[in-house]
Amino acid sequence: MRPAGAVSRRKALALAGAAALATALPSRPILAQSRSLPSRGINIPGWLDREGGLAPVDGVLDTLFHHGFRTVRLPVDCGRVLSENGAGLRDIREAVSALADRGFSVLVDMHPAADLHALFLQDAVAAGERVLRGWERLRAVIADLPADRVYAELLNEPPMENTAWLALRDRLAQTVRSACPDHTLIWGPAPDQGIWQLDATPPLSDDNQIAAVHFYAPMAFTHQCQSWGTSPLARISRLPFPATRETPAVHARLAALRAAGDEEAAALVEEQLATPWTDVAVRAVFEGAVRWSERSGCPVMLNEFGVLDFCVDAQSRVAWTRAVRKAAETSGIGWAYWELDQGFGLMESRLDAGGFDTAMLDALFGEGD
């Protein structure tokens, strides 16, 4: 997840929302060839994916582990990996080693920054070659780290058409595998890594892999009051979960949008409410991922899901998060929440271990409905 990709994901999710809308995993496991399926995870962007990134203080990492998190997904920047001074690689090595030593599983996620994302849109071949060069350097950093705890995620939300991505995915896998024979490879479908895009995506020809997907449906709920780009999501607010077209709060918001002349935003809400926003609808999407996994023999992980904390009511945010987490666990799918302490976050600051949202922690780890 990153602002530069939000608009394309919105368009895809608007369609998906109308059509259909991860401690140990439960006893209904997805067919898994990999050594382990990471779960109970948290994404920590803003650390290794930019210059001057900020690491969480030790107290935050201790608190995460205490509350039950066992996986950290670390977005890394290809530009920093390729920098001539090697500082980016040293930072990645130190961070991944320290997290693994604490007992976390670590997903090393090649996460396109704005410049690489733009290059993909202009020249996908050149961008792919840049990612290949990045992994030629990054693979050496993780090669001697514990293969049962360190995972290589080939490319986040590959911004390209599917056929080209499959060809690049196979080359990236070969590049990493040549130096990391025992590490699990993680990949996701193009272009949004949406869970509904699995059906059009065959697995790798590799016996140690995980397909990673993202889930933010319905976007009109999870991204209301979005503060970047030009999406009508920025003008949508105070929508609840669960909800249907008949929910009074939905009626009120649609009336307000239309009174303001914002038919675009109103139409987006109505389109995404073609399927009611319920726990049942969420579970149905995950059942499709289970069927894909059973057919392909490839395990699945949900390594991004979350709700912006800009203008949503706390009860609805907790309800959606709990519904998605429970659907993943019931399906035998590992999970990692997006994210620690930014717009979708679980706490106020990675520099202060005392600022966690206890209701959201309960949504991720509690047993209640």
Phi, psi and chi 1 to 4 in degrees:
 res  aa     phi    psi   chi1   chi2   chi3   chi4
   1 MET       -  132.3  171.0   68.5 -172.9      -
   2 ARG  -162.7  153.3   39.3 -177.2 -158.9   77.3
   3 PRO   -54.1  -37.5  -29.9   35.8      -      -
   4 ALA   -61.8  -24.5      -      -      -      -
   5 GLY   -99.1    3.7      -      -      -      -
   6 ALA   -67.5  -38.7      -      -      -      -
   7 VAL   -67.5  -44.8  173.9      -      -      -
   8 SER   -63.6  -39.2   63.2      -      -      -
   9 ARG   -64.9  -37.4 -177.0 -167.3  -74.6  121.1
  10 ARG   -60.3  -44.9  174.9 -176.4   64.6   80.8
  11 LYS   -62.3  -43.0  -67.9  177.9 -179.8  176.5
  12 ALA   -67.6  -39.9      -      -      -      -
  13 LEU   -72.2  -28.4  -88.8  165.5      -      -
  14 ALA   -60.9  -40.7      -      -      -      -
  15 LEU   -69.4  -44.1  -63.6  173.5      -      -
  16 ALA   -65.4  -35.6      -      -      -      -
  17 GLY   -64.7  -33.8      -      -      -      -
  18 ALA   -74.0  -30.0      -      -      -      -
  19 ALA   -88.7  -35.1      -      -      -      -
  20 ALA  -146.7   11.4      -      -      -      -
  21 LEU   158.6      - -165.4  -20.0      -      -
  22 ALA       -      -      -      -      -      -
  23 THR       -  155.3  -26.1      -      -      -
  24 ALA  -100.9  148.3      -      -      -      -
  25 LEU   -84.2  163.3  -67.5  167.6      -      -
  26 PRO   -68.0  179.8   23.6  -32.6      -      -
  27 SER   -79.5    3.9   58.8      -      -      -
  28 ARG  -107.5   73.0 -176.2 -170.0  176.3 -166.5
  29 PRO   -75.6  145.8   29.7  -33.9      -      -
  30 ILE   -74.3  142.8  -80.3 -178.4      -      -
  31 LEU   -54.6  116.9 -175.5   58.3      -      -
  32 ALA  -125.9  126.7      -      -      -      -
  33 GLN   -98.8  -18.9  -61.3  167.9  -27.3      -
  34 SER   -73.1  163.9   59.1      -      -      -
  35 ARG   -65.7  -35.0 -174.5  173.1  -72.2  112.3
  36 SER  -157.3  160.0   61.1      -      -      -
  37 LEU  -114.6  107.2 -175.2   61.8      -      -
  38 PRO   -65.1  147.6   23.6  -31.8      -      -
  39 SER  -155.9 -176.7 -170.2      -      -      -
  40 ARG    48.6   57.3  -62.7 -165.4  169.1 -163.7
  41 GLY  -112.1  164.5      -      -      -      -
  42 ILE  -134.6  135.9 -174.0   73.0      -      -
  43 ASN   -85.1  138.3  -76.7  -96.9      -      -
  44 ILE  -126.7   78.4  -49.6 -176.5      -      -
  45 PRO   -73.3  169.3   29.4  -34.9      -      -
  46 GLY    81.3   12.8      -      -      -      -
  47 TRP  -114.7  -60.8 -178.7   -1.9      -      -
  48 LEU  -114.0    5.9  -61.0  171.2      -      -
  49 ASP  -105.4   16.3   53.0   -8.6      -      -
  50 ARG  -162.0  157.6   65.3 -165.7   65.8 -178.9
  51 GLU   -67.1  140.6  -69.6  -69.1  -18.4      -
  52 GLY    71.0   22.2      -      -      -      -
  53 GLY   -61.0  156.7      -      -      -      -
  54 LEU  -114.5  121.1 -166.0   60.8      -      -
  55 ALA   -80.6  145.1      -      -      -      -
  56 PRO   -64.5  147.9  -15.5   28.6      -      -
  57 VAL   -70.6  159.5  -63.3      -      -      -
  58 ASP   -56.0  -37.2  -73.7  -13.9      -      -
  59 GLY   -62.6  -33.8      -      -      -      -
  60 VAL   -68.2  -45.4  166.8      -      -      -
  61 LEU   -63.2  -39.7  -63.2  175.2      -      -
  62 ASP   -62.2  -41.7  -69.2  -18.7      -      -
  63 THR   -68.1  -39.8  -56.5      -      -      -
  64 LEU   -57.0  -47.8  -74.1  169.3      -      -
  65 PHE   -64.9  -40.8 -161.0   88.1      -      -
  66 HIS   -60.7  -39.1  170.1   76.2      -      -
  67 HIS   -76.4  -15.1  -78.6  -59.0      -      -
  68 GLY   124.3   -3.5      -      -      -      -
  69 PHE   -68.0  135.5  -71.4   98.2      -      -
  70 ARG  -128.0   -1.5  -67.3  -64.1 -179.4  -93.6
  71 THR  -135.8  140.2  -59.4      -      -      -
  72 VAL  -123.6  125.3  173.5      -      -      -
  73 ARG   -97.8  122.5 -177.0  171.8 -178.8 -114.7
  74 LEU  -112.0  101.1  -81.9  179.7      -      -
  75 PRO   -64.0  133.5  -21.0   33.7      -      -
  76 VAL  -123.5  150.8  -58.5      -      -      -
  77 ASP   -96.7  125.9  173.7   39.8      -      -
  78 CYS   -60.7  -37.5 -169.0      -      -      -
  79 GLY   -60.8  -41.3      -      -      -      -
  80 ARG   -69.6  -35.9  -64.5 -163.1   68.8 -140.6
  81 VAL   -60.8  -38.5  168.8      -      -      -
  82 LEU   -88.8   -2.1  -68.9  171.1      -      -
  83 SER   -62.0  142.9   64.4      -      -      -
  84 GLU   -68.5  -27.5  -67.1 -175.4    2.8      -
  85 ASN   -79.6   -9.8   62.3   20.0      -      -
  86 GLY    75.2    4.9      -      -      -      -
  87 ALA   -64.3  -38.5      -      -      -      -
  88 GLY   -61.6  -43.7      -      -      -      -
  89 LEU   -64.7  -39.3  -71.1  173.0      -      -
  90 ARG   -63.7  -42.3  -70.7 -166.4  -63.1  -87.1
  91 ASP   -62.2  -42.8  -69.9  -14.4      -      -
  92 ILE   -63.3  -46.4  -66.5  167.5      -      -
  93 ARG   -57.6  -47.8  171.8   75.3 -176.6 -158.9
  94 GLU   -64.1  -43.0  -69.1  173.8    2.4      -
  95 ALA   -67.5  -47.1      -      -      -      -
  96 VAL   -64.6  -43.1  175.5      -      -      -
  97 SER   -61.2  -44.4  -63.3      -      -      -
  98 ALA   -65.3  -40.8      -      -      -      -
  99 LEU   -66.1  -43.7  -72.0  167.6      -      -
 100 ALA   -63.1  -38.1      -      -      -      -
 101 ASP   -64.7  -28.2  -72.9  -14.6      -      -
 102 ARG   -77.8  -10.5  -74.1  178.1  175.0  -88.6
 103 GLY   105.4    2.8      -      -      -      -
 104 PHE   -83.0  145.8  -70.4  106.2      -      -
 105 SER   -79.6  145.3  -65.1      -      -      -
 106 VAL  -128.4  124.1 -173.4      -      -      -
 107 LEU   -97.6  112.5  -80.9   57.0      -      -
 108 VAL   -88.1  105.1 -178.7      -      -      -
 109 ASP  -106.5  110.7  157.5   37.8      -      -
 110 MET   -71.5  106.1 -172.4   69.7   81.5      -
 111 HIS  -117.8  106.0 -153.6   98.2      -      -
 112 PRO   -58.1  124.3  -24.6   34.6      -      -
 113 ALA   -77.1  178.9      -      -      -      -
 114 ALA   -58.4  -39.3      -      -      -      -
 115 ASP   -68.6  -41.3   59.4  -19.7      -      -
 116 LEU   -70.4  -38.4 -178.9   55.5      -      -
 117 HIS   -60.3  -43.2 -171.3  -90.3      -      -
 118 ALA   -63.9  -38.7      -      -      -      -
 119 LEU   -64.5  -38.6 -178.4   59.2      -      -
 120 PHE   -58.6  -40.3  -94.5  107.7      -      -
 121 LEU   -71.2  -28.9  -60.6 -178.4      -      -
 122 GLN   -89.2  -41.4  -63.0  165.9    6.4      -
 123 ASP  -152.0   87.9 -172.0  -19.1      -      -
 124 ALA   -63.0  -32.3      -      -      -      -
 125 VAL   -65.4  -48.3  173.0      -      -      -
 126 ALA   -62.8  -39.7      -      -      -      -
 127 ALA   -64.7  -41.5      -      -      -      -
 128 GLY   -61.9  -40.8      -      -      -      -
 129 GLU   -63.2  -35.2  -67.0  -60.2  -37.9      -
 130 ARG   -65.8  -42.1 -174.0  175.6 -178.5 -172.5
 131 VAL   -65.2  -39.1  176.2      -      -      -
 132 LEU   -59.8  -44.2  -80.9  162.0      -      -
 133 ARG   -63.0  -37.0  -67.2 -163.3  -56.8  -86.1
 134 GLY   -61.7  -45.8      -      -      -      -
 135 TRP   -71.3  -26.4  -88.7  113.4      -      -
 136 GLU   -61.6  -29.7  -74.5  171.1   -5.0      -
 137 ARG   -89.8  -42.4  -60.8 -166.4   68.7 -176.9
 138 LEU   -69.1  -31.6 -174.0   55.0      -      -
 139 ARG   -60.1  -34.4   64.2 -173.9  178.9 -178.1
 140 ALA   -67.6  -26.5      -      -      -      -
 141 VAL   -72.0  -35.3  171.2      -      -      -
 142 ILE  -101.3   -7.4   66.7  172.3      -      -
 143 ALA   -57.3  -38.1      -      -      -      -
 144 ASP  -101.4    9.4   64.8  -18.8      -      -
 145 LEU   -85.1  157.3  -65.3  176.8      -      -
 146 PRO   -56.7  120.7  -22.2   32.2      -      -
 147 ALA   -68.9  -18.9      -      -      -      -
 148 ASP   -86.7   -1.8   60.7  -19.6      -      -
 149 ARG  -128.6  -18.2  -71.8 -163.6  179.1  173.5
 150 VAL  -114.5  126.2  177.8      -      -      -
 151 TYR  -120.3  144.4  -60.7   72.8      -      -
 152 ALA  -104.8  111.5      -      -      -      -
 153 GLU   -96.7  115.7 -176.0  170.1  -11.5      -
 154 LEU   -64.5  -43.2  -57.1  178.1      -      -
 155 LEU  -168.3  125.5 -174.3   65.8      -      -
 156 ASN   -75.4  134.7  176.4   75.1      -      -
 157 GLU    38.7   66.8  -65.5 -176.5    1.6      -
 158 PRO   -56.3  113.1   -2.3    2.8      -      -
 159 PRO   -83.3   66.2   28.2  -29.4      -      -
 160 MET  -157.4  166.9   56.1 -158.8  -52.7      -
 161 GLU   -73.1  158.4   64.5   87.5   19.3      -
 162 ASN   -63.3  -43.9 -164.6   47.4      -      -
 163 THR   -60.9  -44.3  -59.0      -      -      -
 164 ALA   -65.1  -37.9      -      -      -      -
 165 TRP   -65.1  -42.4  162.7 -125.0      -      -
 166 LEU   -60.4  -39.2  -66.9  177.1      -      -
 167 ALA   -65.9  -44.2      -      -      -      -
 168 LEU   -67.7  -41.1  175.8   59.2      -      -
 169 ARG   -55.3  -43.8 -178.0 -163.7   64.6  173.9
 170 ASP   -65.3  -38.6  -69.3   -8.6      -      -
 171 ARG   -67.8  -41.8  -66.7  179.2   65.4 -163.4
 172 LEU   -62.3  -43.0  -68.4  171.4      -      -
 173 ALA   -60.3  -44.5      -      -      -      -
 174 GLN   -63.2  -39.1  -68.0  169.1    5.9      -
 175 THR   -63.0  -47.3  -63.5      -      -      -
 176 VAL   -70.1  -44.5  177.5      -      -      -
 177 ARG   -61.4  -30.7 -178.7   60.2   76.8 -141.3
 178 SER   -63.5  -26.7   65.1      -      -      -
 179 ALA  -108.5  -15.8      -      -      -      -
 180 CYS  -127.8   73.5  -57.0      -      -      -
 181 PRO   -66.6  -21.5   23.3  -34.0      -      -
 182 ASP  -111.8   -5.4  -62.1  -39.2      -      -
 183 HIS   -79.6  143.2  -70.7   71.0      -      -
 184 THR   -75.5  132.9  -58.5      -      -      -
 185 LEU   -93.9  136.9  -55.6  179.9      -      -
 186 ILE  -119.0  135.9  -62.1  179.1      -      -
 187 TRP  -146.1  160.7   58.8  -89.1      -      -
 188 GLY  -135.5  161.4      -      -      -      -
 189 PRO   -73.5  152.5   25.6  -33.0      -      -
 190 ALA   -89.6  155.0      -      -      -      -
 191 PRO   -98.5   -7.8   34.8  -34.4      -      -
 192 ASP  -112.4   -3.4  -52.6  -65.9      -      -
 193 GLN    63.0   24.0 -140.9  155.4  -32.8      -
 194 GLY   -68.1  143.5      -      -      -      -
 195 ILE   -60.7  -31.4 -168.2  169.1      -      -
 196 TRP   -73.9  -11.7   65.4   93.2      -      -
 197 GLN   -87.0   -2.3  -67.6  167.7  -25.4      -
 198 LEU   -62.0  -39.3  -81.3  172.5      -      -
 199 ASP   -57.5  -28.2  -81.4  -18.3      -      -
 200 ALA   -93.7   10.3      -      -      -      -
 201 THR  -128.6  113.9  -46.4      -      -      -
 202 PRO   -76.8  156.7   29.1  -34.8      -      -
 203 PRO   -73.2  170.2   28.6  -35.2      -      -
 204 LEU   -66.8  158.9  -76.5  166.2      -      -
 205 SER   -87.8   71.6  -62.7      -      -      -
 206 ASP  -152.1  140.9 -167.8  -71.3      -      -
 207 ASP   -93.7   13.2   62.4    2.0      -      -
 208 ASN  -145.5   80.8 -168.3    9.7      -      -
 209 GLN  -145.5  160.0   62.3  175.3  -52.7      -
 210 ILE  -136.5  134.1  -63.6  170.0      -      -
 211 ALA   -88.6  124.3      -      -      -      -
 212 ALA  -108.2  131.0      -      -      -      -
 213 VAL  -125.8  165.0  -66.2      -      -      -
 214 HIS  -120.7  153.1  -60.9  167.5      -      -
 215 PHE  -143.9  116.3 -174.1   79.0      -      -
 216 TYR  -132.3   18.2  -68.9   97.2      -      -
 217 ALA   -82.0  142.0      -      -      -      -
 218 PRO   -82.5  137.2   30.9  -35.0      -      -
 219 MET   -60.9  -33.3  -70.5  -76.4  -79.6      -
 220 ALA   -60.8  -24.7      -      -      -      -
 221 PHE   -89.9  -53.7  171.9   74.5      -      -
 222 THR   -71.6  -23.7   63.9      -      -      -
 223 HIS  -116.5   20.3  -77.9   59.8      -      -
 224 GLN   -62.8  140.6   53.6 -170.2  -56.3      -
 225 CYS    67.4   23.6  -67.3      -      -      -
 226 GLN   -50.6  135.5  174.6 -179.0  -57.2      -
 227 SER  -105.0    8.4   60.7      -      -      -
 228 TRP  -126.9  159.2   60.9   88.0      -      -
 229 GLY    71.5 -165.4      -      -      -      -
 230 THR  -119.2   21.6   58.3      -      -      -
 231 SER   -68.8  146.0  167.5      -      -      -
 232 PRO   -62.7  -13.6   21.3  -32.9      -      -
 233 LEU   -56.6  -28.8  -66.5  167.9      -      -
 234 ALA   -64.3  -22.4      -      -      -      -
 235 ARG  -102.7    4.6  -52.7 -171.8  -62.5  -85.0
 236 ILE  -101.2  135.2  -63.9  170.7      -      -
 237 SER  -152.2  160.8   63.8      -      -      -
 238 ARG    56.1   34.3  -61.2 -164.4  -64.5  -80.4
 239 LEU   -89.0  139.3  -69.9  177.5      -      -
 240 PRO   -95.6  169.6   34.4  -34.7      -      -
 241 PHE  -139.2  130.8 -179.4   92.8      -      -
 242 PRO   -74.1  166.7   26.8  -34.6      -      -
 243 ALA  -160.2  153.7      -      -      -      -
 244 THR  -132.0  179.7   69.8      -      -      -
 245 ARG   -64.1  -22.7  -74.8  177.3  171.0  173.1
 246 GLU   -90.3   -5.0  -71.6   69.7   43.8      -
 247 THR   -63.7  127.8  -59.7      -      -      -
 248 PRO   -53.6  -41.4  -29.1   36.5      -      -
 249 ALA   -63.5  -32.9      -      -      -      -
 250 VAL   -68.1  -45.6  171.9      -      -      -
 251 HIS   -55.9  -43.6  -85.4  -70.8      -      -
 252 ALA   -64.5  -42.1      -      -      -      -
 253 ARG   -70.0  -39.8  -65.1  -46.1  -56.4  149.1
 254 LEU   -62.4  -41.6  -72.7  171.0      -      -
 255 ALA   -62.8  -41.1      -      -      -      -
 256 ALA   -65.8  -41.2      -      -      -      -
 257 LEU   -63.9  -43.3  -71.6  168.2      -      -
 258 ARG   -70.5  -34.1  -69.5 -162.7  162.3  106.3
 259 ALA   -63.4  -29.8      -      -      -      -
 260 ALA   -86.3    1.5      -      -      -      -
 261 GLY    78.0   17.9      -      -      -      -
 262 ASP   -98.7   72.0 -164.3  -15.8      -      -
 263 GLU   -67.3  -30.4 -174.6   59.3   37.1      -
 264 GLU   -60.7  -49.1 -178.1 -175.3   19.7      -
 265 ALA   -68.1  -40.3      -      -      -      -
 266 ALA   -62.4  -42.0      -      -      -      -
 267 ALA   -65.0  -35.5      -      -      -      -
 268 LEU   -64.5  -44.0  176.9   59.7      -      -
 269 VAL   -61.0  -48.3  173.4      -      -      -
 270 GLU   -64.2  -39.0  -71.0 -162.1  -36.8      -
 271 GLU   -61.6  -44.5 -179.6 -176.5   29.9      -
 272 GLN   -76.0  -16.4  -64.7 -163.6   -6.9      -
 273 LEU   -88.5    7.7  -86.6  165.7      -      -
 274 ALA   -58.0  -33.2      -      -      -      -
 275 THR  -108.4  125.5  -62.7      -      -      -
 276 PRO   -56.5  147.5  -27.0   36.0      -      -
 277 TRP   -87.7   93.5  -58.1  -10.7      -      -
 278 THR  -139.2  165.8   65.0      -      -      -
 279 ASP   -59.1  -38.8  -67.2   20.2      -      -
 280 VAL   -61.4  -43.6  172.3      -      -      -
 281 ALA   -63.8  -39.0      -      -      -      -
 282 VAL   -62.8  -47.4  170.8      -      -      -
 283 ARG   -61.0  -36.2  -71.9 -163.0  -60.4  -90.1
 284 ALA   -62.1  -37.6      -      -      -      -
 285 VAL   -64.3  -41.5  176.4      -      -      -
 286 PHE   -70.4  -30.4  -77.8   82.6      -      -
 287 GLU   -61.8  -33.5  -72.3  168.0    2.4      -
 288 GLY   -64.8  -38.1      -      -      -      -
 289 ALA   -66.6  -36.1      -      -      -      -
 290 VAL   -62.5  -45.0  171.3      -      -      -
 291 ARG   -61.5  -41.7  -69.5 -168.6  -65.5  -88.7
 292 TRP   -61.5  -43.7  178.8   89.2      -      -
 293 SER   -63.5  -41.6 -179.5      -      -      -
 294 GLU   -65.2  -37.1  -69.6  171.3  -17.4      -
 295 ARG   -70.3  -40.4  -68.6 -165.7  -52.7  -90.9
 296 SER   -90.2  -21.4   66.6      -      -      -
 297 GLY    75.7   15.3      -      -      -      -
 298 CYS  -111.6  126.4  178.1      -      -      -
 299 PRO   -68.5  160.2   25.3  -32.3      -      -
 300 VAL  -124.8  142.0  176.4      -      -      -
 301 MET  -128.7  139.5  179.1 -177.5 -174.0      -
 302 LEU   -95.3   99.3  172.9   68.9      -      -
 303 ASN  -105.3   11.9   64.5    5.5      -      -
 304 GLU  -149.8  129.4  -76.7 -167.2   26.9      -
 305 PHE  -162.1  148.6   68.0  107.0      -      -
 306 GLY   174.5  170.6      -      -      -      -
 307 VAL  -129.8  129.2 -176.1      -      -      -
 308 LEU   -60.4  138.4  -84.2  173.5      -      -
 309 ASP  -102.3   45.6 -169.6   20.8      -      -
 310 PHE   -95.7  -43.7  -70.1  168.8      -      -
 311 CYS  -148.5   11.7   63.2      -      -      -
 312 VAL   -85.5  148.1   66.5      -      -      -
 313 ASP   -74.7  146.8   72.0  -85.7      -      -
 314 ALA   -60.8  -38.7      -      -      -      -
 315 GLN   -63.9  -41.5 -176.1  176.0   -9.0      -
 316 SER   -68.0  -39.6  -69.1      -      -      -
 317 ARG   -61.5  -43.8 -172.9  173.4 -172.2 -120.5
 318 VAL   -64.7  -41.8  165.6      -      -      -
 319 ALA   -63.6  -43.7      -      -      -      -
 320 TRP   -65.6  -45.5 -176.9   91.4      -      -
 321 THR   -61.2  -43.7  -58.5      -      -      -
 322 ARG   -63.9  -42.3 -170.4 -171.9  -54.8  -82.9
 323 ALA   -61.0  -43.2      -      -      -      -
 324 VAL   -70.1  -44.6  175.8      -      -      -
 325 ARG   -60.6  -44.6 -174.9  -92.9  -61.2  178.6
 326 LYS   -68.6  -36.5  -67.8 -176.9   76.1  171.5
 327 ALA   -63.0  -40.9      -      -      -      -
 328 ALA   -64.0  -48.6      -      -      -      -
 329 GLU   -64.7  -41.5  -70.5 -177.1  -16.6      -
 330 THR   -61.8  -30.4  -60.2      -      -      -
 331 SER   -87.0   -2.3  -57.4      -      -      -
 332 GLY    75.2   26.5      -      -      -      -
 333 ILE  -105.3  127.6  -69.2  175.3      -      -
 334 GLY   -68.3  158.6      -      -      -      -
 335 TRP  -141.1  153.8   57.9  -96.6      -      -
 336 ALA  -145.1  121.4      -      -      -      -
 337 TYR   -76.5  141.3 -176.4   81.1      -      -
 338 TRP  -102.6  102.0 -176.8  -84.1      -      -
 339 GLU  -167.5 -168.5   52.2  168.5  -39.9      -
 340 LEU   -77.5  -61.1 -178.9   62.3      -      -
 341 ASP  -147.8   27.4   63.6  -17.1      -      -
 342 GLN  -110.9 -142.1  -61.5  178.4   28.7      -
 343 GLY   -61.8  -31.0      -      -      -      -
 344 PHE   -98.4   10.1  -65.1   79.5      -      -
 345 GLY   -72.2  170.6      -      -      -      -
 346 LEU  -106.9   -2.4  -59.6  176.5      -      -
 347 MET  -155.4  168.4   64.1  179.7  -50.8      -
 348 GLU   -78.4  -42.2  -66.2  180.0    6.0      -
 349 SER  -154.8  136.3  170.1      -      -      -
 350 ARG   -70.5   -2.5   64.3 -172.7   64.3 -170.5
 351 LEU   -97.1    0.3  -59.0 -178.9      -      -
 352 ASP  -140.7  113.1  179.2    5.3      -      -
 353 ALA   -73.2   -3.8      -      -      -      -
 354 GLY   -95.0    3.1      -      -      -      -
 355 GLY  -105.8   27.9      -      -      -      -
 356 PHE   -75.4  146.1  -81.4   90.9      -      -
 357 ASP   -83.8  103.7 -176.7  -30.3      -      -
 358 THR   -67.2  -30.8   56.1      -      -      -
 359 ALA   -66.5  -38.6      -      -      -      -
 360 MET   -70.8  -36.1  -75.0  -67.7  -72.9      -
 361 LEU   -61.7  -38.9  -70.1  174.3      -      -
 362 ASP   -66.6  -35.3 -176.3   67.6      -      -
 363 ALA   -62.4  -32.2      -      -      -      -
 364 LEU   -87.1  -26.1  -67.7  170.4      -      -
 365 PHE  -127.8  -12.5  -62.5  105.6      -      -
 366 GLY   -75.9  164.7      -      -      -      -
 367 GLU  -101.2   -4.1  -64.2  -58.4  -37.5      -
 368 GLY   -70.6  165.7      -      -      -      -
 369 ASP   -79.3      -  -67.0  -29.4      -      -
